[in-house]
């Protein structure tokens, strides 16, 4: 959407820019209609073992040992039964210091990521305000969004290997330095 929204492609033709989304969305709807619910949902939430077994064959292939997958799902459901599922569980989180710390840490990590969304979505305007040409502004935004997407893919693969702190802290420091430089550029222009 960001790339197609550049003036050189469909950015000056809003009806066509919006129409481009129709085909992928229609294909997605057909896929969702054709693909059965997950076996876990059917077995645990709907308590429909027959449909769950059919979904297991669909998702895992016809040669799968359905019984062992069902047993694995039931064991996982038993372990999940001790997880938070009601408002009372949120009160437990609020009362327990170690759980509050986990929520605080997760929220802090998410804030580092979410803070960039507004900048990426408005970056064309920000760059134009720096007196750059529309071409430079739109394609810079497209490149930024592409780099953000690639970084997300790489980060999702590295986070389990390197650990959250090892990956999050240096990347966050670089991000804050870039934000600071970008902000200062507005005042120094």
KEVEX-846774 format. One record per residue (C-alpha): residue number from 1; x, y, z. Coordinates in steps of 0.25 Angstrom, whole numbers, plus 2048, in hexadecimal, padded with zeros to 3 digits. Layout:
pt num NUM	east X	north Y	up Z .
...
//
This chain:
pt num 1	east 800	north 800	up 800 .
pt num 2	east 80B	north 80A	up 803 .
pt num 3	east 813	north 807	up 7F6 .
pt num 4	east 806	north 807	up 7EE .
pt num 5	east 802	north 814	up 7F4 .
pt num 6	east 80E	north 81C	up 7EE .
pt num 7	east 80A	north 826	up 7E3 .
pt num 8	east 812	north 81E	up 7D9 .
pt num 9	east 809	north 812	up 7DB .
pt num 10	east 7FB	north 814	up 7E0 .
pt num 11	east 7FC	north 81F	up 7EA .
pt num 12	east 7F5	north 829	up 7E1 .
pt num 13	east 7EA	north 820	up 7DE .
pt num 14	east 7E2	north 81C	up 7EB .
pt num 15	east 7D7	north 814	up 7E5 .
pt num 16	east 7E2	north 80A	up 7DF .
pt num 17	east 7EA	north 80B	up 7EB .
pt num 18	east 7DE	north 806	up 7F3 .
pt num 19	east 7DA	north 7FC	up 7E9 .
pt num 20	east 7E7	north 7F5	up 7E9 .
pt num 21	east 7E4	north 7F0	up 7F7 .
pt num 22	east 7D7	north 7E9	up 7F2 .
pt num 23	east 7DE	north 7DD	up 7EC .
pt num 24	east 7E7	north 7D9	up 7F7 .
pt num 25	east 7DC	north 7DB	up 801 .
pt num 26	east 7D2	north 7D2	up 7F9 .
pt num 27	east 7DD	north 7C7	up 7F7 .
pt num 28	east 7DF	north 7C8	up 807 .
pt num 29	east 7D0	north 7C6	up 809 .
pt num 30	east 7D0	north 7BA	up 800 .
pt num 31	east 7DC	north 7B4	up 807 .
pt num 32	east 7D5	north 7B6	up 815 .
pt num 33	east 7C9	north 7B0	up 810 .
pt num 34	east 7D0	north 7A3	up 80A .
pt num 35	east 7DA	north 7A1	up 816 .
pt num 36	east 7D3	north 79B	up 822 .
pt num 37	east 7D5	north 7A0	up 830 .
pt num 38	east 7E1	north 79C	up 838 .
pt num 39	east 7E1	north 78E	up 83E .
pt num 40	east 7E3	north 794	up 84C .
pt num 41	east 7D8	north 79E	up 84B .
pt num 42	east 7CE	north 793	up 846 .
pt num 43	east 7D3	north 789	up 850 .
pt num 44	east 7D4	north 792	up 85D .
pt num 45	east 7CA	north 79D	up 85B .
pt num 46	east 7C0	north 797	up 852 .
pt num 47	east 7C2	north 789	up 858 .
pt num 48	east 7C0	north 783	up 84A .
pt num 49	east 7C9	north 777	up 849 .
pt num 50	east 7C5	north 773	up 83B .
pt num 51	east 7C7	north 780	up 835 .
pt num 52	east 7D4	north 782	up 83C .
pt num 53	east 7D9	north 774	up 837 .
pt num 54	east 7D5	north 779	up 828 .
pt num 55	east 7DC	north 786	up 82B .
pt num 56	east 7E9	north 77E	up 82F .
pt num 57	east 7E9	north 776	up 823 .
pt num 58	east 7E7	north 783	up 81B .
pt num 59	east 7F2	north 78B	up 822 .
pt num 60	east 7FC	north 780	up 824 .
pt num 61	east 7F9	north 777	up 818 .
pt num 62	east 7F2	north 76A	up 817 .
pt num 63	east 7FD	north 761	up 81C .
pt num 64	east 7FD	north 768	up 82A .
pt num 65	east 7FB	north 760	up 836 .
pt num 66	east 7EE	north 767	up 83A .
pt num 67	east 7ED	north 760	up 848 .
pt num 68	east 7FB	north 765	up 84C .
pt num 69	east 7F8	north 774	up 847 .
pt num 70	east 7EA	north 773	up 84F .
pt num 71	east 7F1	north 76F	up 85B .
pt num 72	east 7FC	north 779	up 85A .
pt num 73	east 7F1	north 784	up 858 .
pt num 74	east 7EA	north 77F	up 865 .
pt num 75	east 7F6	north 77F	up 86D .
pt num 76	east 7F9	north 78D	up 868 .
pt num 77	east 7EB	north 791	up 86C .
pt num 78	east 7ED	north 78B	up 87A .
pt num 79	east 7F9	north 794	up 87B .
pt num 80	east 7F2	north 7A0	up 876 .
pt num 81	east 7E6	north 79E	up 880 .
pt num 82	east 7EF	north 7A4	up 88A .
pt num 83	east 7F2	north 7B1	up 882 .
pt num 84	east 7EA	north 7BE	up 883 .
pt num 85	east 7DC	north 7BE	up 87D .
pt num 86	east 7D3	north 7C7	up 885 .
pt num 87	east 7D3	north 7D5	up 88B .
pt num 88	east 7D7	north 7CF	up 899 .
pt num 89	east 7E4	north 7CB	up 893 .
pt num 90	east 7E7	north 7D9	up 88F .
pt num 91	east 7E5	north 7DD	up 89E .
pt num 92	east 7EF	north 7D2	up 8A1 .
pt num 93	east 7F9	north 7D9	up 898 .
pt num 94	east 7F6	north 7E6	up 89E .
pt num 95	east 7F9	north 7E0	up 8AC .
pt num 96	east 805	north 7D8	up 8A9 .
pt num 97	east 812	north 7E0	up 8A8 .
pt num 98	east 819	north 7D6	up 89F .
pt num 99	east 80D	north 7D6	up 895 .
pt num 100	east 80C	north 7E5	up 895 .
pt num 101	east 81B	north 7E6	up 892 .
pt num 102	east 819	north 7DC	up 886 .
pt num 103	east 80D	north 7E5	up 881 .
pt num 104	east 816	north 7F1	up 883 .
pt num 105	east 821	north 7EB	up 87B .
pt num 106	east 819	north 7E7	up 870 .
pt num 107	east 812	north 7F4	up 86F .
pt num 108	east 81F	north 7FB	up 86F .
pt num 109	east 824	north 7F2	up 864 .
pt num 110	east 818	north 7F5	up 85B .
pt num 111	east 818	north 804	up 85D .
pt num 112	east 826	north 804	up 857 .
pt num 113	east 820	north 7FD	up 84A .
pt num 114	east 813	north 804	up 84A .
pt num 115	east 819	north 812	up 84B .
pt num 116	east 81E	north 810	up 83C .
pt num 117	east 811	north 80D	up 836 .
pt num 118	east 80C	north 81C	up 836 .
pt num 119	east 819	north 821	up 830 .
pt num 120	east 819	north 816	up 825 .
pt num 121	east 80A	north 819	up 822 .
pt num 122	east 80D	north 828	up 822 .
pt num 123	east 81B	north 828	up 81C .
pt num 124	east 818	north 82D	up 80F .
pt num 125	east 812	north 83A	up 815 .
pt num 126	east 81E	north 83B	up 81F .
pt num 127	east 828	north 83A	up 813 .
pt num 128	east 820	north 844	up 80B .
pt num 129	east 820	north 84E	up 816 .
pt num 130	east 830	north 84D	up 816 .
pt num 131	east 82E	north 853	up 808 .
pt num 132	east 832	north 846	up 800 .
pt num 133	east 82B	north 843	up 7F3 .
pt num 134	east 81E	north 83B	up 7F3 .
pt num 135	east 826	north 830	up 7EC .
pt num 136	east 831	north 82F	up 7F7 .
pt num 137	east 826	north 830	up 802 .
pt num 138	east 81D	north 825	up 7FC .
pt num 139	east 828	north 81B	up 7F8 .
pt num 140	east 830	north 81E	up 805 .
pt num 141	east 823	north 81A	up 80D .
pt num 142	east 822	north 80D	up 804 .
pt num 143	east 830	north 809	up 807 .
pt num 144	east 82E	north 80C	up 816 .
pt num 145	east 822	north 803	up 817 .
pt num 146	east 829	north 7F8	up 80F .
pt num 147	east 835	north 7F9	up 818 .
pt num 148	east 82B	north 7F8	up 824 .
pt num 149	east 824	north 7EC	up 81F .
pt num 150	east 832	north 7E5	up 81C .
pt num 151	east 837	north 7E8	up 82A .
pt num 152	east 82A	north 7E3	up 830 .
pt num 153	east 82C	north 7D5	up 828 .
pt num 154	east 83B	north 7D5	up 82C .
pt num 155	east 838	north 7D9	up 83B .
pt num 156	east 82D	north 7CE	up 83C .
pt num 157	east 838	north 7C4	up 838 .
pt num 158	east 843	north 7C9	up 841 .
pt num 159	east 83C	north 7CC	up 84E .
pt num 160	east 83B	north 7BD	up 852 .
pt num 161	east 84A	north 7BB	up 84F .
pt num 162	east 850	north 7C8	up 855 .
pt num 163	east 846	north 7CB	up 860 .
pt num 164	east 83C	north 7D7	up 861 .
pt num 165	east 846	north 7E0	up 869 .
pt num 166	east 852	north 7DE	up 860 .
pt num 167	east 849	north 7E1	up 853 .
pt num 168	east 840	north 7EC	up 859 .
pt num 169	east 84A	north 7F5	up 861 .
pt num 170	east 854	north 7F8	up 856 .
pt num 171	east 849	north 7F9	up 84B .
pt num 172	east 841	north 802	up 854 .
pt num 173	east 84D	north 80B	up 857 .
pt num 174	east 850	north 80D	up 848 .
pt num 175	east 841	north 810	up 846 .
pt num 176	east 841	north 81A	up 850 .
pt num 177	east 84D	north 821	up 84A .
pt num 178	east 847	north 821	up 83C .
pt num 179	east 83A	north 827	up 842 .
pt num 180	east 842	north 832	up 849 .
pt num 181	east 84A	north 835	up 83C .
pt num 182	east 83D	north 835	up 834 .
pt num 183	east 837	north 83F	up 83F .
pt num 184	east 843	north 848	up 83F .
pt num 185	east 843	north 849	up 830 .
pt num 186	east 835	north 850	up 831 .
pt num 187	east 83B	north 85A	up 83A .
pt num 188	east 848	north 85C	up 833 .
pt num 189	east 843	north 85E	up 825 .
//
